[in-house]
């Protein structure tokens, strides 16, 4: 078996080459491999994009008051209406109050995601039991991430 394998290859200039392949064919093969490796390295940067925790998000409608977090009233909600209610997983016995998260839509049914990220502040504990998602976003926050309201989206979030 080894002798048949050796019959397919020959040595030329110190390198093992496949019989029947010319130097020009070998150069083309090497160039194709270099192009493939360069493209693969470029795409790896695009594949590794998760920089936080993964979860889900839904939206909730007004009235947003009263909240479980002390000190929030109609006059001191976060600017632009970008706030959230935390689920049990990130509530941390109320320590989540006032925490700010960078949130980005990753996916959902019917491709709802908009580009970019938003910053939300936790002002409440999820009012539903069990909570339908990791974060329940205000309508303004949810519409900044998703083209489809009243849906559930997959998100990436990181505390800032």
Secondary structure, DSSP 8 states (H G I E B T S, - for coil): -HHHHHHTEEEETTEEEETT--HHHHHHHHHHHHHHHHHHHHHHHHH----SEEEEEEEE-S---S-SSTT--TTSS-GGG-EEEE-HHHHGGGTTTT-EEEEEEEEETT--B-SSEEEEEEEEE--SSS-SSSEEEEHHHHHHHBSSSSS-EEEEEEE-
